[in-house]
Each structure stands twice: as C-alpha cells, then as structure tokens.
Amino acid sequence: MIEVEGLAVHYGGIRAVKGIDLRVEEGEVVCLIGANGAGKTSSMRALAGLLPAAAGTIRYAGTDITALPVHLRARRGISMVPEGRGVFPRLTVAENLRMGAYFRTDSAGIAADLERVYGLFPRLRERRAQTGGTLSGGEQQMLAIARALMSRPRLLLLDEPSMGLAPLAVQTIFETIRLIAAQGMTLLLIEQNARLALESSSRGYVLEGGRIVHQDDSTALLASPKVRAAYLGA
C-alpha cells in the first residue's frame, strides 16, 4: 500500500527524520512508537504531504508520490487525523463531516457514508446540529476520525488519537479503530500509549532521534525487554 525508503524531514537546520524505511501493506494496522521528539509526527505529516521530504522516496499503491501535493494525495485515498483533532469549531458536526467529503460529487454515496459514520459514532448523530467547538475532547476525536472516513480513504493516518482524552473516551476511540481495521481499512497509527498502540496493531516501528531502531510484529515488541523498559513502564 505505502512504502517509504530513506525518508528525511528537516525543519531549517534541524533533522527531524533521518532516513527511515517503513511499509504498510493493504489491510494492515501498523504503529510508530517513540518518545516525544523522536520524529513520529514529522514522518506521518510527510506521508500525508503536509511536510516536504528532504530526501527519500514515498510510494503509494506502486506510484511515486514524493512530490505530490497534499490535496492530490487525499484524492488518491490518503487521509490523516491530525494530532489535536483539528475540527472546525464554528461548523456543526454535520458540516464538519461534509467537509471531509469536499472533493466528492456522489450525493448518494456521501449520504450513505454519513449514515455509516453515525453508526460508528452514535454520539455524533445526537450532536449533529451542535458546533464542533462545543464538543468534549472525546467527541471531537470521534468527529475528526469520522470526517476523515468521509473521504473514503484507502489509507488512514492517525496521529495521537488518545491525546488529552479521559480513559473512557480512549476506550471508545480504540474500540472504533479496531472495528474500522476489522472492516479492512489500512491504518498507520502514532500513539503516546505504546502498549495500546501495539495491542491495536499487527506490526510496529520504534523511532529514536529520527531513526528507526527496532521493528517487529507487535507481539514481539510487547515482549521485548528493551521496548518494555523504554516505553511500557516495565
């Protein structure tokens, strides 16, 4: 589905990502874990097209998209749920969701997908006339994921979906992420809760200082003494 070779991302003179290789196969759930400042979000933003690649290649569905603008990546099926959610605070829930389908013209399909996301997140149906800025943090995260799904993505990028949420909201969000994955969606996940990320994915990559230092299936990473000591509090 997506394959990265030698990806580097720079902020001025700061080398945030230093030549990483990773891949996500169709139907997989893969996570990136690491400490703050390890380069996780920079990597994901480069995949989405929100940051330019200073070096390396990004291939999606067999095509080089390294220089492709973000809006064209979205049209090809890459959708990102950003850290901090990024809902439109003055638009209603329903208007936010329709913004997720901004480049679509299939009215019947959009209506069907609205019903689908309301089925995934019944709270959003209840709040559909409420503005995004008045929702709780958990409801805003539901809205951000639902809005991304409205574009009918083939690859969904999730950046810190549990950040700032109460435990019950985190549980609800991850139950839905697992349901979406079970329905065949391809997911790349960044999550501050490394245990939760690994338990929700099939494979994982560990980033330190802008480099991938370890990769394996999630079960092996959960059992790794080094990973447990560094990221799982064991």
C-alpha positions as CSV (number, residue, x, y, z in Angstrom):
1,M,0.0,0.0,0.0
2,I,2.6,2.6,1.1
3,E,6.4,2.2,1.2
4,V,9.0,4.6,2.4
5,E,12.7,4.5,1.6
6,G,15.3,6.8,3.1
7,L,12.8,9.4,4.1
8,A,14.3,12.5,5.7
9,V,12.4,15.6,7.0
10,H,14.1,18.8,8.0
11,Y,13.0,21.9,9.8
12,G,15.5,24.5,8.8
13,G,18.7,23.2,10.2
14,I,17.0,20.5,12.4
15,R,17.0,17.0,11.0
16,A,13.7,15.7,12.5
17,V,13.7,12.4,10.5
18,K,17.0,10.9,9.3
19,G,16.4,8.4,6.5
20,I,13.8,5.9,7.6
21,D,12.4,2.9,5.8
22,L,8.9,1.6,6.5
23,R,6.0,0.0,4.8
24,V,2.3,-0.6,5.4
25,E,0.6,-3.4,3.4
26,E,-3.0,-3.2,2.4
27,G,-5.3,-4.2,5.3
28,E,-2.5,-3.9,7.9
29,V,-2.5,-1.8,11.1
30,V,1.0,-0.6,11.8
31,C,2.1,1.7,14.6
32,L,5.0,4.1,15.2
33,I,6.1,4.4,18.8
34,G,8.8,6.5,20.4
35,A,9.5,9.3,22.8
36,N,8.4,12.9,22.2
37,G,10.6,14.4,19.6
38,A,11.5,11.1,18.0
39,G,10.2,12.1,14.6
40,K,6.9,10.3,14.6
41,T,4.6,13.2,13.7
42,S,7.1,14.6,11.2
43,S,7.2,11.2,9.4
44,M,3.4,11.0,9.3
45,R,3.0,14.6,8.1
46,A,5.5,13.8,5.3
47,L,3.4,10.8,4.2
48,A,0.3,13.0,4.1
49,G,2.1,15.7,2.1
50,L,1.9,18.3,4.8
51,L,5.7,18.4,5.1
52,P,8.2,18.1,2.2
53,A,10.6,15.2,2.1
54,A,14.2,16.5,2.2
55,A,15.3,13.1,0.9
56,G,14.0,9.7,0.1
57,T,11.0,8.2,-1.7
58,I,7.4,7.6,-0.8
59,R,5.5,5.1,-3.0
60,Y,1.7,4.6,-2.6
61,A,-0.1,1.8,-4.5
62,G,3.0,1.4,-6.6
63,T,3.3,5.1,-7.6
64,D,5.9,7.6,-6.5
65,I,4.0,10.3,-4.6
66,T,7.1,12.0,-3.0
67,A,6.4,15.3,-4.7
68,L,2.6,15.0,-4.9
69,P,0.6,17.8,-3.2
70,V,-1.4,17.0,-0.2
71,H,-4.8,17.5,-1.9
72,L,-3.9,15.1,-4.6
73,R,-2.8,12.5,-2.0
74,A,-6.2,12.9,-0.4
75,R,-7.9,12.3,-3.7
76,R,-5.9,9.1,-4.1
77,G,-7.1,7.8,-0.8
78,I,-4.7,9.0,1.9
79,S,-6.5,10.7,4.8
80,M,-5.0,12.0,8.1
81,V,-6.5,12.6,11.5
82,P,-4.1,15.1,13.0
83,E,-2.7,15.5,16.5
84,G,-5.1,17.9,18.3
85,R,-8.1,16.8,16.2
86,G,-8.4,20.0,14.1
87,V,-12.2,20.2,13.9
88,F,-13.8,23.3,12.6
89,P,-15.1,24.9,15.8
90,R,-17.8,27.1,14.2
91,L,-19.2,24.5,11.9
92,T,-21.8,21.9,13.1
93,V,-20.9,18.3,13.4
94,A,-22.9,17.6,10.1
95,E,-21.0,20.4,8.4
96,N,-17.6,19.1,9.6
97,L,-18.5,15.7,8.3
98,R,-19.4,17.1,4.9
99,M,-16.1,18.9,4.8
100,G,-14.5,15.5,4.8
101,A,-16.2,14.8,1.5
102,Y,-15.4,18.1,-0.1
103,F,-13.9,16.7,-3.3
104,R,-16.7,14.1,-3.7
105,T,-19.7,14.6,-6.0
106,D,-21.6,11.3,-5.4
107,S,-24.5,12.6,-3.3
108,A,-25.9,9.1,-2.7
109,G,-22.6,7.8,-1.6
110,I,-22.0,10.8,0.7
111,A,-25.4,10.2,2.3
112,A,-24.6,6.5,2.8
113,D,-21.2,7.3,4.4
114,L,-22.9,9.9,6.7
115,E,-25.1,7.0,8.0
116,R,-22.1,4.8,8.3
117,V,-20.1,7.2,10.5
118,Y,-23.2,8.0,12.6
119,G,-23.5,4.2,13.1
120,L,-19.8,4.1,14.2
121,F,-20.2,7.1,16.4
122,P,-23.9,7.4,17.6
123,R,-22.9,10.4,19.8
124,L,-22.2,12.3,16.6
125,R,-25.8,11.7,15.4
126,E,-27.0,13.1,18.7
127,R,-24.8,16.1,18.3
128,R,-25.1,16.7,14.6
129,A,-26.5,20.2,14.9
130,Q,-24.0,21.2,17.6
131,T,-20.9,23.2,16.7
132,G,-17.5,21.4,16.8
133,G,-16.1,23.8,19.3
134,T,-18.7,22.9,21.9
135,L,-18.0,19.2,21.9
136,S,-16.0,17.4,24.5
137,G,-12.4,16.2,23.7
138,G,-13.6,12.7,23.1
139,E,-16.5,13.8,20.9
140,Q,-14.1,16.0,18.9
141,Q,-11.8,13.0,18.3
142,M,-14.8,11.0,17.1
143,L,-15.6,13.8,14.8
144,A,-12.1,14.0,13.4
145,I,-12.0,10.3,12.6
146,A,-15.5,10.3,11.2
147,R,-14.6,13.4,9.0
148,A,-11.5,11.5,7.7
149,L,-13.6,8.5,6.8
150,M,-16.0,10.7,4.8
151,S,-13.3,10.9,2.1
152,R,-13.5,7.1,1.7
153,P,-9.7,6.7,2.3
154,R,-7.7,3.6,1.4
155,L,-5.1,4.6,4.0
156,L,-5.9,6.3,7.3
157,L,-3.2,8.0,9.2
158,L,-3.9,8.5,12.9
159,D,-1.7,10.9,15.0
160,E,-2.1,10.5,18.8
161,P,-5.8,9.7,18.9
162,S,-5.8,9.3,22.7
163,M,-4.1,12.6,23.5
164,G,-5.8,14.6,26.2
165,L,-8.8,12.2,26.5
166,A,-10.4,10.6,29.5
167,P,-9.9,6.9,29.9
168,L,-13.5,6.1,28.9
169,A,-13.2,8.2,25.8
170,V,-9.9,6.5,24.9
171,Q,-11.6,3.1,25.2
172,T,-14.4,4.2,22.9
173,I,-12.0,5.6,20.3
174,F,-9.8,2.5,20.2
175,E,-12.8,0.1,20.1
176,T,-13.9,2.0,16.9
177,I,-10.3,2.0,15.5
178,R,-10.3,-1.8,15.9
179,L,-13.7,-2.1,14.2
180,I,-12.6,0.1,11.3
181,A,-9.5,-2.1,11.0
182,A,-11.6,-5.3,11.1
183,Q,-13.6,-3.9,8.2
184,G,-10.4,-3.9,6.1
185,M,-9.1,-0.3,6.4
186,T,-5.3,0.2,6.2
187,L,-4.1,2.1,9.2
188,L,-0.8,3.8,10.3
189,L,-1.0,4.8,13.9
190,I,1.0,7.1,16.2
191,E,0.0,6.8,19.8
192,Q,1.6,8.1,23.0
193,N,0.3,5.0,24.9
194,A,2.8,2.5,23.4
195,R,1.1,-0.5,24.9
196,L,-2.3,0.5,23.5
197,A,-0.7,1.2,20.1
198,L,1.0,-2.3,20.0
199,E,-2.1,-4.1,21.2
200,S,-4.1,-2.4,18.4
201,S,-1.7,-3.2,15.6
202,S,-0.1,-6.1,13.8
203,R,3.4,-4.6,13.4
204,G,5.3,-1.7,14.9
205,Y,8.4,0.5,14.4
206,V,10.3,2.2,17.2
207,L,11.8,5.6,16.4
208,E,14.6,7.2,18.4
209,G,16.2,10.5,17.4
210,G,14.7,10.5,13.9
211,R,15.8,6.9,13.1
212,I,14.1,3.5,13.2
213,V,15.9,1.5,15.8
214,H,13.7,-1.5,16.0
215,Q,10.8,-3.1,14.1
216,D,8.9,-6.4,14.5
217,D,5.4,-7.8,14.9
218,S,3.6,-6.2,17.8
219,T,3.6,-9.3,19.9
220,A,7.4,-9.5,19.8
221,L,7.7,-5.8,20.6
222,L,5.4,-6.1,23.6
223,A,7.6,-9.0,24.8
224,S,10.9,-7.2,24.1
225,P,12.7,-6.3,27.4
226,K,14.2,-3.2,25.8
227,V,10.9,-1.9,24.5
228,R,9.2,-2.8,27.8
229,A,11.8,-0.9,29.8
230,A,11.8,2.2,27.5
231,Y,8.1,2.5,26.6
232,L,5.9,0.2,28.6
233,G,7.0,1.1,32.1
234,A,8.2,-2.4,32.8
